[in-house]
Amino acid sequence: MNSAKAFAPANISCIFKIYSHKNPRWMGSYGVGFTLNEGVIAEAEKSKRNEIVFNNESINFPAVKSVMKKLTKQKIRIYIKTKLPLGCGFGLSGASALASAYAINKLLNLKKSKKESAIIAHTADAENRTGLGDVVNQFYGGFFVKLKPSSYFAVKKLPLNDIDVYCRYFSKISTKSIINNVKIRGKINNSADDSLNKIRQLIKSDRIKFKDIIKISKEFSISSGLLKDKKTIETIKSIEKNKGNASMIMLGNSVFSDKNFEGALKFKISNEGAHLI
């Protein structure tokens, strides 16, 4: 086999609570999020040197590099293709790590299960502080509430699928800078507890609507102190004036909404999880 390809979906995180652990394997997050019908395609091939090529540009990609190290000592080149930007809240670090793990596993016939490969990708994302809860969503595919840390791969699936969602990104936020800041982390986790309690009530009522989750997500973005970017704030207000619902994508200065707005890209919430191509 000369090469192997895999797909992993983008993931939008609405609410998250950081779960710390000394061992990166068990680090993770609680929260709410969903996968999109767009994502990344990773192609792995044997090479004379390790290299990661993201949209035709050779880059340093910590999570993918960690996956490569964990899986093999052989030299591998990974080609990653996507229509989405890094660092803007689409979970591309996790998606790239997961798709790369699947592709390398297939290329080298390592015989790891999909779950084993996903755990390696999750650990790589967590240890590099580039993501905490994306990989588990991307592994399963769909709209999920995580009431146990993502590292346990235990999720509750919500009956929300094939729904239009509109997104626009303005600028990056370093996930690492948020996760490593004790003060910010405490504020996020306190806010997340309140938000997740509201989500639990929604689940009990059996009347879960996308717009209600967006509203709780927006409350979380404000109370956590994460919603600071002027363009993001103005865009959310504009959508609400137009009778839509909108919130900040975690973690990026980016907006997601149930209503179309200026400059938005249209996606669908999708149940398609990561898989070989």
Stockholm file with secondary structure:
# STOCKHOLM 1.0

chainA/1-277         MNSAKAFAPANISCIFKIYSHKNPRWMGSYGVGFTLNEGVIAEAEKSKRNEIVFNNESINFPAVKSVMKKLTKQKIRIYIKTKLPLGCGFGLSGASALASAYAINKLLNLKKSKKESAIIAHTADAENRTGLGDVVNQFYGGFFVKLKPSSYFAVKKLPLNDIDVYCRYFSKISTKSIINNVKIRGKINNSADDSLNKIRQLIKSDRIKFKDIIKISKEFSISSGLLKDKKTIETIKSIEKNKGNASMIMLGNSVFSDKNFEGALKFKISNEGAHLI
#=GR chainA/1-277 SS CCEEEEEEEEEEEEEEEEECCSSGGGCEEEEEEEEEEEEEEEEEEECSSCEEEETTEECCCHHHHHHHHHHCSSCEEEEEEESSCTTSSSCHHHHHHHHHHHHHHHHTTCCCCHHHHHHHHHHHHHHTTSCSSHHHHHHHCSEEEESSCGGGCCCEECSCCSCEEEEEEEEECCHHHHHTCHHHHHHHHHHHHHHHHHHHHHHHHTCCCHHHHHHHHHHHHHHTTCCCCHHHHHHHHHHHHTTCCEEECBTEEEEEESSCCTTCEEEEBCCCCCEEC
#=GC SS_cons         CCEEEEEEEEEEEEEEEEECCSSGGGCEEEEEEEEEEEEEEEEEEECSSCEEEETTEECCCHHHHHHHHHHCSSCEEEEEEESSCTTSSSCHHHHHHHHHHHHHHHHTTCCCCHHHHHHHHHHHHHHTTSCSSHHHHHHHCSEEEESSCGGGCCCEECSCCSCEEEEEEEEECCHHHHHTCHHHHHHHHHHHHHHHHHHHHHHHHTCCCHHHHHHHHHHHHHHTTCCCCHHHHHHHHHHHHTTCCEEECBTEEEEEESSCCTTCEEEEBCCCCCEEC
//
